[in-house]
Amino acid sequence: MTFLHRVAILSRSRKFGRYPDARWTNCTFGTIQASIALLVLLSVVHPAFAANPDLETVLTGSRQRIEKLDYRATGRLTRVEGNGKRTSYKFVGKAHWFPDGLRLLCEISGPGAEKTSLLLYMSVSGHVTIEAVLPGEKAASVLPFDRWNDPLVGTDFSYEDMVESQFFWKKQELLAPEKYGARDCFVLKSMSSSQDRTYYDSVTSWIDRGILYPVHVVKTLRGTGQQKEFVYYGLRQVGGAWSASQVEAKVQGKPGSSMLVIEGGSGKANLGRKDFDISQSNAQGRR
């Protein structure tokens, strides 16, 4: 029996009582409601029906890469001026993903005695907070959001550039695939919302299709539209995880660039929460 046939029989039934038109309307409306509810239920139970499988692959791979972080790293952070002048800083960092999110602690020592210590925390939903001990300060304090886009020790990296929170934003779009150099890449555009604590309106990432690691990233600032470009060099696999040995940052319209170079470290550091006490780390640095 078809749906229309069944409705026709019901419309002739005495069970409709004194107000057949009203009962007919209620029956039809109820059927529509039930159909909508079923569609909503199916979309929740089977989200892959509406999702782009390549988008799911890129997001899952990028998030899982971050959720497996457990490293120590040493290297240098260098600002190269337009005239070739270089200013280098010693960089020491460590990161670990805990059940409640990512913690990254880094110390940047300048040419003199000054030192900057940062503790960045990103929750499982991508919410970021930053604590800092800046030159001249003795204790850690929360870094105000209005300073997140400040140059980190005068380089082209900002404070919030130290974590990849864009992969956890809710608005994600996969653009047409492209080559970057010799690499075939997915092109992922991550767009921030008002709920995301960031200075960036969008982040576009060229992600190698074979290893699901970014090779080129362009970040667009809110309001101004100014862009910042990141290029990843020396991709390598250590302990099953891919990483870059160098990351170059360049701000649109600004001469020169900055380079973060990783010279040593461990990809499986077995870090615990005690390793991310910024006050203890700063006290050890003063001794």
PASEBA-1860 file (N, C-alpha, C; in nm, 3 decimals):
! residues 287
1> MTFLHRVA> 0.085/-0.120/0.000/0.000/0.000/0.000/0.088/0.125/0.000 ~ 0.061/0.213/-0.094/0.141/0.335/-0.102/0.100/0.433/0.006 ~ 0.190/0.531/0.029/0.161/0.635/0.130/0.035/0.713/0.092 ~ 0.018/0.751/-0.035/-0.097/0.829/-0.078/-0.225/0.749/-0.064 ~ -0.219/0.617/-0.096/-0.336/0.531/-0.083/-0.377/0.522/0.063 ~ -0.280/0.505/0.151/-0.309/0.495/0.294/-0.371/0.624/0.346 ~ -0.322/0.740/0.301/-0.379/0.868/0.342/-0.522/0.882/0.294 ~ -0.550/0.836/0.171/-0.684/0.847/0.116/-0.783/0.765/0.198
9> ILSRSRKF> -0.742/0.646/0.239/-0.829/0.562/0.322/-0.856/0.629/0.456 ~ -0.751/0.686/0.517/-0.768/0.753/0.645/-0.861/0.873/0.633 ~ -0.855/0.942/0.519/-0.939/1.061/0.503/-1.086/1.026/0.498 ~ -1.121/0.900/0.458/-1.260/0.858/0.452/-1.307/0.791/0.580 ~ -1.217/0.769/0.672/-1.249/0.698/0.795/-1.332/0.784/0.888 ~ -1.426/0.723/0.964/-1.507/0.796/1.060/-1.425/0.844/1.179 ~ -1.305/0.789/1.197/-1.223/0.826/1.312/-1.179/0.971/1.306 ~ -1.200/1.036/1.194/-1.163/1.177/1.185/-1.263/1.265/1.260
17> GRYPDARW> -1.383/1.213/1.290/-1.477/1.283/1.377/-1.536/1.407/1.311 ~ -1.561/1.508/1.397/-1.635/1.626/1.351/-1.551/1.721/1.270 ~ -1.417/1.713/1.282/-1.331/1.811/1.214/-1.232/1.739/1.123 ~ -1.278/1.682/1.012/-1.188/1.606/0.925/-1.075/1.688/0.868 ~ -1.099/1.816/0.835/-0.993/1.899/0.778/-0.880/1.920/0.878 ~ -0.918/1.945/1.004/-0.816/1.967/1.106/-0.737/1.840/1.129 ~ -0.807/1.725/1.135/-0.737/1.599/1.157/-0.644/1.566/1.040 ~ -0.691/1.597/0.919/-0.608/1.575/0.800/-0.480/1.658/0.806
25> TNCTFGTI> -0.496/1.786/0.846/-0.380/1.874/0.858/-0.283/1.822/0.963 ~ -0.335/1.780/1.078/-0.251/1.729/1.185/-0.177/1.603/1.142 ~ -0.248/1.516/1.071/-0.186/1.391/1.025/-0.072/1.419/0.928 ~ -0.099/1.508/0.831/0.004/1.541/0.733/0.123/1.609/0.798 ~ 0.096/1.705/0.888/0.204/1.776/0.958/0.287/1.679/1.042 ~ 0.215/1.586/1.108/0.287/1.487/1.190/0.376/1.398/1.106 ~ 0.328/1.361/0.987/0.410/1.278/0.897/0.534/1.353/0.852 ~ 0.518/1.481/0.819/0.633/1.563/0.777/0.732/1.576/0.891
33> QASIALLV> 0.682/1.601/1.015/0.771/1.612/1.129/0.850/1.484/1.150 ~ 0.780/1.370/1.138/0.849/1.242/1.157/0.956/1.222/1.051 ~ 0.928/1.262/0.927/1.026/1.246/0.819/1.150/1.332/0.844 ~ 1.126/1.459/0.889/1.239/1.548/0.919/1.321/1.493/1.033 ~ 1.252/1.443/1.137/1.323/1.387/1.252/1.410/1.270/1.210 ~ 1.357/1.185/1.118/1.435/1.070/1.071/1.559/1.115/0.995 ~ 1.544/1.218/0.911/1.659/1.269/0.836/1.764/1.326/0.930 ~ 1.721/1.399/1.033/1.815/1.453/1.131/1.888/1.342/1.202
41> LLSVVHPA> 1.812/1.237/1.241/1.874/1.123/1.310/1.976/1.055/1.222 ~ 1.944/1.036/1.096/2.038/0.972/1.004/2.163/1.056/0.986 ~ 2.148/1.189/0.982/2.265/1.275/0.964/2.355/1.271/1.085 ~ 2.298/1.247/1.204/2.379/1.237/1.325/2.448/1.104/1.333 ~ 2.374/0.997/1.302/2.430/0.863/1.312/2.532/0.838/1.202 ~ 2.509/0.896/1.083/2.597/0.873/0.969/2.646/1.006/0.912 ~ 2.728/1.081/0.986/2.774/1.211/0.938/2.854/1.201/0.810 ~ 2.912/1.084/0.782/2.994/1.069/0.662/2.911/1.082/0.535
49> FAANPDLE> 2.776/1.064/0.546/2.691/1.077/0.428/2.703/1.217/0.369 ~ 2.715/1.318/0.457/2.719/1.456/0.410/2.860/1.513/0.404 ~ 2.959/1.439/0.453/3.094/1.492/0.462/3.176/1.457/0.338 ~ 3.274/1.542/0.309/3.370/1.514/0.204/3.474/1.417/0.260 ~ 3.488/1.297/0.205/3.581/1.201/0.262/3.726/1.250/0.264 ~ 3.766/1.328/0.163/3.903/1.383/0.164/3.920/1.484/0.276 ~ 3.816/1.564/0.302/3.821/1.659/0.412/3.836/1.585/0.545 ~ 3.760/1.476/0.560/3.771/1.396/0.682/3.912/1.338/0.696
57> TVLTGSRQ> 3.969/1.295/0.585/4.105/1.239/0.588/4.206/1.342/0.634 ~ 4.198/1.463/0.576/4.293/1.569/0.608/4.280/1.612/0.754 ~ 4.156/1.636/0.799/4.135/1.682/0.936/4.174/1.576/1.038 ~ 4.132/1.452/1.012/4.166/1.344/1.105/4.316/1.325/1.114 ~ 4.383/1.324/0.998/4.528/1.307/0.997/4.601/1.421/1.067 ~ 4.557/1.544/1.043/4.623/1.661/1.103/4.602/1.665/1.254 ~ 4.480/1.635/1.296/4.452/1.636/1.440/4.524/1.522/1.511 ~ 4.525/1.404/1.451/4.593/1.292/1.514/4.743/1.317/1.525
65> RIEKLDYR> 4.800/1.384/1.426/4.944/1.417/1.434/4.972/1.502/1.557 ~ 4.887/1.601/1.582/4.905/1.687/1.698/4.876/1.612/1.828 ~ 4.777/1.524/1.824/4.738/1.450/1.944/4.839/1.341/1.983 ~ 4.939/1.320/1.901/5.044/1.223/1.932/5.176/1.290/1.970 ~ 5.178/1.422/1.980/5.303/1.494/2.008/5.358/1.458/2.146 ~ 5.488/1.433/2.150/5.559/1.405/2.275/5.708/1.424/2.245 ~ 5.754/1.549/2.245/5.891/1.572/2.198/5.965/1.673/2.284 ~ 6.097/1.667/2.274/6.188/1.773/2.318/6.264/1.819/2.195
73> ATGRLTRV> 6.293/1.948/2.188/6.364/2.000/2.072/6.455/2.115/2.114 ~ 6.569/2.123/2.048/6.661/2.235/2.067/6.696/2.291/1.930 ~ 6.724/2.420/1.927/6.759/2.480/1.799/6.779/2.629/1.814 ~ 6.746/2.701/1.709/6.766/2.846/1.711/6.653/2.915/1.634 ~ 6.625/3.035/1.675/6.525/3.119/1.612/6.598/3.243/1.560 ~ 6.594/3.265/1.429/6.676/3.370/1.368/6.589/3.466/1.288 ~ 6.611/3.595/1.310/6.550/3.699/1.229/6.652/3.748/1.129 ~ 6.617/3.743/1.000/6.704/3.789/0.893/6.645/3.918/0.835
81> EGNGKRTS> 6.716/4.028/0.851/6.668/4.156/0.800/6.680/4.163/0.649 ~ 6.616/4.263/0.590/6.621/4.279/0.445/6.761/4.300/0.393 ~ 6.850/4.358/0.476/6.989/4.381/0.433/7.081/4.263/0.465 ~ 7.022/4.153/0.514/7.102/4.033/0.543/7.149/4.021/0.687 ~ 7.130/4.123/0.768/7.172/4.116/0.908/7.090/4.010/0.982 ~ 7.162/3.929/1.064/7.097/3.820/1.137/7.105/3.841/1.288 ~ 6.995/3.812/1.355/6.992/3.809/1.501/6.937/3.673/1.542 ~ 7.016/3.596/1.616/6.977/3.459/1.649/6.951/3.443/1.799
89> YKFVGKAH> 6.857/3.356/1.831/6.819/3.325/1.967/6.824/3.173/1.986 ~ 6.863/3.131/2.104/6.860/2.989/2.136/6.716/2.948/2.166 ~ 6.676/2.834/2.111/6.538/2.785/2.130/6.542/2.647/2.194 ~ 6.465/2.631/2.301/6.447/2.500/2.366/6.298/2.481/2.386 ~ 6.244/2.370/2.339/6.100/2.347/2.350/6.065/2.203/2.379 ~ 5.947/2.183/2.432/5.895/2.048/2.455/5.742/2.054/2.451 ~ 5.683/1.944/2.409/5.537/1.941/2.394/5.486/1.800/2.420 ~ 5.364/1.794/2.472/5.301/1.664/2.495/5.150/1.683/2.493
97> WFPDGLRL> 5.082/1.587/2.431/4.935/1.588/2.429/4.886/1.503/2.546 ~ 4.812/1.567/2.636/4.751/1.499/2.750/4.603/1.475/2.720 ~ 4.534/1.397/2.804/4.391/1.375/2.779/4.308/1.502/2.768 ~ 4.352/1.611/2.832/4.276/1.736/2.825/4.331/1.833/2.721 ~ 4.433/1.794/2.646/4.483/1.881/2.541/4.635/1.890/2.536 ~ 4.684/1.984/2.456/4.827/2.000/2.430/4.889/2.103/2.524 ~ 5.009/2.071/2.572/5.091/2.168/2.645/5.225/2.180/2.573 ~ 5.268/2.305/2.552/5.396/2.332/2.487/5.469/2.436/2.569
105> LCEISGPG> 5.589/2.402/2.613/5.671/2.492/2.692/5.798/2.522/2.613 ~ 5.827/2.648/2.591/5.950/2.683/2.519/6.019/2.800/2.585 ~ 6.153/2.802/2.572/6.237/2.908/2.625/6.323/2.962/2.513 ~ 6.324/3.093/2.500/6.399/3.159/2.394/6.496/3.257/2.459 ~ 6.624/3.229/2.442/6.729/3.311/2.505/6.790/3.404/2.402 ~ 6.798/3.531/2.438/6.850/3.630/2.346/7.002/3.637/2.345 ~ 7.056/3.725/2.261/7.201/3.741/2.253/7.262/3.782/2.388 ~ 7.184/3.852/2.471/7.232/3.889/2.604/7.181/3.791/2.708
113> AEKTSLLL> 7.146/3.839/2.826/7.100/3.753/2.933/6.948/3.737/2.934 ~ 6.878/3.815/2.850/6.733/3.811/2.854/6.679/3.678/2.805 ~ 6.564/3.637/2.861/6.502/3.511/2.822/6.351/3.526/2.825 ~ 6.285/3.462/2.728/6.139/3.458/2.723/6.095/3.314/2.739 ~ 6.004/3.290/2.835/5.948/3.156/2.857/5.800/3.159/2.826 ~ 5.752/3.058/2.754/5.612/3.051/2.716/5.555/2.914/2.748 ~ 5.434/2.913/2.803/5.359/2.789/2.820/5.228/2.807/2.747 ~ 5.212/2.730/2.640/5.089/2.737/2.562/5.007/2.611/2.589
121> YMSVSGHV> 4.879/2.632/2.614/4.788/2.520/2.637/4.674/2.527/2.536 ~ 4.649/2.416/2.467/4.536/2.408/2.374/4.448/2.291/2.415 ~ 4.320/2.320/2.441/4.227/2.216/2.482/4.192/2.126/2.364 ~ 4.120/2.018/2.394/4.083/1.923/2.288/3.990/1.988/2.185 ~ 3.926/2.099/2.221/3.839/2.169/2.126/3.911/2.283/2.054 ~ 4.041/2.303/2.084/4.119/2.405/2.015/4.126/2.539/2.087 ~ 4.073/2.549/2.208/4.079/2.674/2.284/4.221/2.692/2.339 ~ 4.280/2.808/2.316/4.420/2.833/2.350/4.431/2.934/2.464
129> TIEAVLPG> 4.524/2.908/2.556/4.565/3.006/2.656/4.718/3.009/2.656 ~ 4.774/3.126/2.693/4.919/3.143/2.691/4.964/3.208/2.822 ~ 5.062/3.146/2.885/5.129/3.207/2.999/5.271/3.242/2.956 ~ 5.327/3.346/3.016/5.460/3.391/2.974/5.537/3.450/3.092 ~ 5.669/3.431/3.085/5.762/3.506/3.169/5.848/3.584/3.071 ~ 5.825/3.713/3.062/5.894/3.797/2.964/6.021/3.856/3.024 ~ 6.113/3.903/2.942/6.237/3.963/2.995/6.208/4.069/3.101 ~ 6.279/4.059/3.214/6.259/4.153/3.323/6.156/4.110/3.425
137> EKAASVLP> 6.077/4.006/3.392/5.977/3.956/3.485/6.030/3.834/3.559 ~ 5.981/3.814/3.681/6.027/3.703/3.764/5.923/3.592/3.778 ~ 5.800/3.622/3.746/5.693/3.523/3.762/5.609/3.517/3.635 ~ 5.547/3.400/3.616/5.462/3.380/3.499/5.327/3.448/3.519 ~ 5.272/3.497/3.409/5.137/3.555/3.411/5.070/3.525/3.278 ~ 4.938/3.531/3.278/4.863/3.506/3.154/4.892/3.618/3.055 ~ 4.927/3.580/2.935/4.954/3.680/2.830/4.821/3.731/2.777 ~ 4.795/3.862/2.788/4.667/3.916/2.739/4.649/3.888/2.590
145> FDRWNDPL> 4.524/3.865/2.552/4.496/3.832/2.412/4.544/3.941/2.317 ~ 4.540/4.067/2.360/4.581/4.175/2.269/4.730/4.174/2.239 ~ 4.805/4.082/2.302/4.948/4.070/2.272/4.980/3.943/2.192 ~ 4.882/3.863/2.162/4.908/3.735/2.095/4.970/3.752/1.957 ~ 4.943/3.864/1.893/4.997/3.885/1.758/5.126/3.965/1.759 ~ 5.178/3.995/1.878/5.306/4.066/1.887/5.418/3.978/1.832 ~ 5.521/4.038/1.771/5.636/3.959/1.725/5.705/3.890/1.843 ~ 5.731/3.763/1.828/5.800/3.686/1.931/5.949/3.718/1.925
153> VGTDFSYE> 6.002/3.783/2.029/6.141/3.831/2.038/6.185/3.902/1.909 ~ 6.095/3.979/1.850/6.129/4.059/1.733/6.130/3.985/1.601 ~ 6.086/3.859/1.599/6.086/3.781/1.475/5.951/3.794/1.405 ~ 5.935/3.721/1.295/5.809/3.722/1.221/5.710/3.619/1.276 ~ 5.751/3.541/1.374/5.659/3.451/1.443/5.589/3.530/1.554 ~ 5.460/3.510/1.569/5.387/3.569/1.682/5.372/3.462/1.791 ~ 5.320/3.503/1.905/5.303/3.408/2.015/5.209/3.294/1.975 ~ 5.098/3.328/1.911/5.002/3.222/1.879/5.046/3.133/1.763
161> DMVESQFF> 5.151/3.174/1.690/5.202/3.090/1.582/5.267/2.961/1.633 ~ 5.290/2.952/1.764/5.360/2.837/1.818/5.271/2.713/1.829 ~ 5.139/2.728/1.811/5.049/2.612/1.811/4.964/2.615/1.684 ~ 4.919/2.497/1.641/4.839/2.484/1.519/4.691/2.464/1.556 ~ 4.634/2.565/1.617/4.495/2.552/1.662/4.396/2.552/1.546 ~ 4.439/2.598/1.427/4.345/2.610/1.316/4.281/2.478/1.275 ~ 4.352/2.367/1.297/4.297/2.238/1.258/4.180/2.196/1.347 ~ 4.159/2.264/1.458/4.052/2.231/1.550/3.935/2.329/1.541
169> WKKQELLA> 3.944/2.429/1.452/3.831/2.518/1.432/3.717/2.442/1.367 ~ 3.595/2.490/1.388/3.477/2.418/1.337/3.455/2.439/1.187 ~ 3.497/2.554/1.133/3.472/2.584/0.991/3.594/2.544/0.908 ~ 3.578/2.437/0.829/3.687/2.384/0.747/3.635/2.361/0.606 ~ 3.719/2.394/0.508/3.679/2.376/0.369/3.798/2.323/0.289 ~ 3.772/2.221/0.209/3.877/2.166/0.124/3.867/2.230/-0.014 ~ 3.974/2.299/-0.054/3.979/2.362/-0.186/4.032/2.264/-0.289 ~ 4.041/2.309/-0.414/4.092/2.221/-0.520/4.237/2.183/-0.490
177> PEKYGARD> 4.274/2.057/-0.515/4.412/2.015/-0.488/4.511/2.090/-0.577 ~ 4.632/2.111/-0.526/4.737/2.181/-0.599/4.871/2.116/-0.573 ~ 4.965/2.148/-0.658/5.104/2.111/-0.634/5.173/2.226/-0.562 ~ 5.259/2.193/-0.466/5.348/2.293/-0.409/5.488/2.239/-0.430 ~ 5.559/2.301/-0.523/5.686/2.242/-0.566/5.657/2.110/-0.635 ~ 5.723/2.006/-0.591/5.704/1.874/-0.651/5.598/1.792/-0.576 ~ 5.540/1.848/-0.471/5.449/1.772/-0.385/5.303/1.791/-0.426 ~ 5.230/1.681/-0.432/5.085/1.686/-0.452/5.020/1.713/-0.318
185> CFVLKSMS> 4.935/1.815/-0.313/4.884/1.860/-0.184/4.732/1.871/-0.181 ~ 4.676/1.836/-0.066/4.543/1.882/-0.030/4.557/2.030/0.007 ~ 4.453/2.110/-0.020/4.455/2.250/0.020/4.337/2.272/0.114 ~ 4.368/2.293/0.241/4.267/2.306/0.345/4.256/2.452/0.388 ~ 4.136/2.505/0.385/4.113/2.642/0.435/4.037/2.633/0.566 ~ 4.103/2.677/0.674/4.042/2.679/0.807/3.998/2.821/0.836 ~ 3.871/2.839/0.873/3.816/2.973/0.895/3.773/2.988/1.041 ~ 3.818/3.094/1.105/3.786/3.115/1.246/3.646/3.173/1.261
193> SSQDRTYY> 3.588/3.151/1.378/3.460/3.212/1.412/3.481/3.304/1.531 ~ 3.375/3.370/1.574/3.387/3.462/1.686/3.423/3.391/1.816 ~ 3.400/3.259/1.821/3.433/3.183/1.941/3.580/3.144/1.949 ~ 3.652/3.154/1.838/3.792/3.114/1.834/3.882/3.230/1.875 ~ 3.969/3.206/1.972/4.062/3.312/2.018/4.183/3.311/1.924 ~ 4.181/3.399/1.830/4.287/3.407/1.731/4.285/3.542/1.664 ~ 4.400/3.584/1.613/4.407/3.707/1.535/4.387/3.679/1.386 ~ 4.373/3.552/1.350/4.363/3.517/1.209/4.219/3.494/1.166
201> DSVTSWID> 4.187/3.547/1.049/4.056/3.525/0.989/4.049/3.387/0.924 ~ 4.160/3.348/0.861/4.165/3.217/0.797/4.311/3.171/0.788 ~ 4.325/3.040/0.777/4.456/2.978/0.757/4.442/2.875/0.646 ~ 4.519/2.891/0.539/4.516/2.798/0.427/4.643/2.714/0.430 ~ 4.626/2.582/0.430/4.740/2.490/0.445/4.750/2.399/0.324 ~ 4.871/2.393/0.266/4.900/2.296/0.161/4.961/2.175/0.230 ~ 4.887/2.063/0.228/4.923/1.946/0.307/4.958/1.831/0.213 ~ 5.080/1.781/0.226/5.126/1.671/0.141/5.029/1.553/0.150
209> RGILYPVH> 4.982/1.506/0.035/4.882/1.399/0.032/4.935/1.267/0.087 ~ 5.066/1.244/0.073/5.121/1.116/0.115/5.148/1.105/0.263 ~ 5.190/1.217/0.325/5.230/1.211/0.466/5.141/1.297/0.555 ~ 5.046/1.369/0.495/4.952/1.454/0.569/5.025/1.551/0.663 ~ 5.129/1.614/0.608/5.204/1.714/0.684/5.208/1.842/0.601 ~ 5.190/1.958/0.664/5.190/2.083/0.586/5.328/2.117/0.531 ~ 5.329/2.167/0.409/5.455/2.213/0.348/5.452/2.364/0.324 ~ 5.332/2.421/0.328/5.316/2.566/0.302/5.187/2.610/0.370
217> VVKTLRGT> 5.192/2.722/0.439/5.075/2.773/0.511/5.068/2.924/0.491 ~ 4.949/2.975/0.464/4.926/3.119/0.453/4.817/3.158/0.553 ~ 4.853/3.251/0.643/4.758/3.298/0.744/4.716/3.442/0.710 ~ 4.586/3.468/0.719/4.531/3.600/0.687/4.478/3.665/0.814 ~ 4.528/3.784/0.845/4.489/3.855/0.966/4.348/3.911/0.957 ~ 4.278/3.907/1.068/4.146/3.968/1.075/4.157/4.119/1.056 ~ 4.059/4.175/0.989/4.053/4.320/0.975/4.139/4.374/0.862 ~ 4.270/4.352/0.869/4.361/4.412/0.770/4.373/4.328/0.643
225> GQQKEFVY> 4.355/4.197/0.654/4.375/4.110/0.539/4.521/4.083/0.508 ~ 4.612/4.136/0.591/4.755/4.111/0.570/4.783/3.962/0.586 ~ 4.877/3.912/0.505/4.906/3.770/0.506/5.046/3.741/0.559 ~ 5.056/3.625/0.621/5.185/3.576/0.669/5.205/3.436/0.612 ~ 5.323/3.414/0.555/5.351/3.288/0.486/5.451/3.205/0.565 ~ 5.425/3.075/0.573/5.515/2.980/0.638/5.552/2.870/0.538 ~ 5.681/2.839/0.531/5.729/2.732/0.443/5.805/2.632/0.530 ~ 5.775/2.504/0.511/5.834/2.398/0.591/5.939/2.323/0.508
233> YGLRQVGG> 6.060/2.315/0.563/6.172/2.250/0.493/6.221/2.128/0.572 ~ 6.292/2.041/0.501/6.357/1.928/0.565/6.260/1.834/0.634 ~ 6.152/1.798/0.565/6.056/1.706/0.625/6.122/1.570/0.648 ~ 6.097/1.514/0.766/6.161/1.388/0.801/6.070/1.310/0.895 ~ 6.091/1.180/0.897/6.012/1.092/0.983/6.099/1.039/1.095 ~ 6.060/1.070/1.217/6.135/1.027/1.335/6.041/0.950/1.426 ~ 6.073/0.823/1.450/5.987/0.742/1.536/5.846/0.729/1.483 ~ 5.831/0.727/1.351/5.699/0.712/1.291/5.623/0.842/1.273
241> AWSASQVE> 5.675/0.954/1.326/5.606/1.082/1.316/5.683/1.177/1.224 ~ 5.610/1.250/1.140/5.672/1.346/1.049/5.689/1.481/1.117 ~ 5.797/1.548/1.084/5.823/1.682/1.136/5.910/1.756/1.035 ~ 5.924/1.887/1.058/6.009/1.970/0.973/6.131/2.014/1.052 ~ 6.245/2.017/0.987/6.366/2.061/1.056/6.380/2.214/1.052 ~ 6.308/2.280/0.960/6.313/2.425/0.950/6.175/2.479/0.911 ~ 6.138/2.591/0.971/6.015/2.661/0.933/6.050/2.808/0.911 ~ 6.018/2.859/0.792/6.044/2.999/0.761/5.913/3.077/0.765
249> AKVQGKPG> 5.915/3.194/0.829/5.798/3.282/0.836/5.831/3.415/0.770 ~ 5.736/3.463/0.689/5.755/3.591/0.620/5.624/3.668/0.619 ~ 5.629/3.795/0.663/5.510/3.880/0.667/5.500/3.960/0.537 ~ 5.382/3.959/0.477/5.359/4.030/0.351/5.394/4.178/0.366 ~ 5.476/4.228/0.275/5.512/4.369/0.274/5.622/4.408/0.370 ~ 5.678/4.312/0.441/5.785/4.341/0.537/5.915/4.278/0.488 ~ 6.023/4.354/0.478/6.150/4.297/0.429/6.202/4.190/0.525 ~ 6.274/4.093/0.469/6.335/3.989/0.550/6.238/3.879/0.588
257> SSMLVIEG> 6.285/3.788/0.671/6.204/3.675/0.717/6.266/3.620/0.844 ~ 6.202/3.519/0.901/6.253/3.454/1.022/6.253/3.305/1.002 ~ 6.348/3.238/1.070/6.364/3.094/1.054/6.373/3.026/1.190 ~ 6.291/2.925/1.212/6.302/2.837/1.328/6.370/2.710/1.281 ~ 6.488/2.683/1.335/6.567/2.565/1.294/6.579/2.470/1.412 ~ 6.540/2.346/1.391/6.551/2.243/1.494/6.680/2.165/1.469 ~ 6.766/2.166/1.569/6.898/2.103/1.554/6.911/1.970/1.628 ~ 6.826/1.946/1.725/6.834/1.821/1.800/6.708/1.800/1.881
265> GSGKANLG> 6.699/1.681/1.944/6.582/1.654/2.027/6.540/1.509/2.021 ~ 6.422/1.482/2.074/6.368/1.347/2.081/6.221/1.350/2.043 ~ 6.182/1.256/1.958/6.042/1.247/1.915/5.955/1.170/2.010 ~ 6.016/1.098/2.106/5.941/1.023/2.207/6.004/1.052/2.342 ~ 5.965/1.164/2.401/6.032/1.213/2.522/5.970/1.162/2.651 ~ 5.852/1.098/2.643/5.784/1.045/2.762/5.766/1.153/2.869 ~ 5.711/1.265/2.829/5.694/1.379/2.919/5.570/1.364/3.006 ~ 5.574/1.424/3.125/5.461/1.426/3.217/5.423/1.568/3.250
273> RKDFDISQ> 5.319/1.585/3.330/5.271/1.718/3.363/5.376/1.800/3.437 ~ 5.459/1.732/3.517/5.561/1.804/3.594/5.662/1.873/3.503 ~ 5.672/1.827/3.379/5.767/1.887/3.284/5.718/2.020/3.229 ~ 5.596/2.059/3.264/5.539/2.181/3.206/5.504/2.284/3.314 ~ 5.585/2.287/3.418/5.573/2.388/3.523/5.659/2.508/3.483 ~ 5.595/2.612/3.431/5.671/2.725/3.379/5.745/2.799/3.489 ~ 5.690/2.804/3.609/5.760/2.872/3.719/5.886/2.797/3.759 ~ 5.880/2.663/3.761/5.997/2.583/3.795/6.101/2.594/3.686
281> SNAQGRR> 6.055/2.593/3.562/6.149/2.605/3.450/6.222/2.738/3.453 ~ 6.151/2.845/3.486/6.213/2.976/3.490/6.311/2.987/3.606 ~ 6.278/2.922/3.720/6.369/2.924/3.835/6.497/2.851/3.804 ~ 6.487/2.739/3.732/6.607/2.662/3.694/6.693/2.744/3.600 ~ 6.630/2.823/3.513/6.706/2.903/3.419/6.785/3.014/3.486 ~ 6.738/3.061/3.603/6.808/3.169/3.672/6.926/3.118/3.754 ~ 6.926/2.988/3.783/7.036/2.933/3.867/7.160/2.910/3.783
END
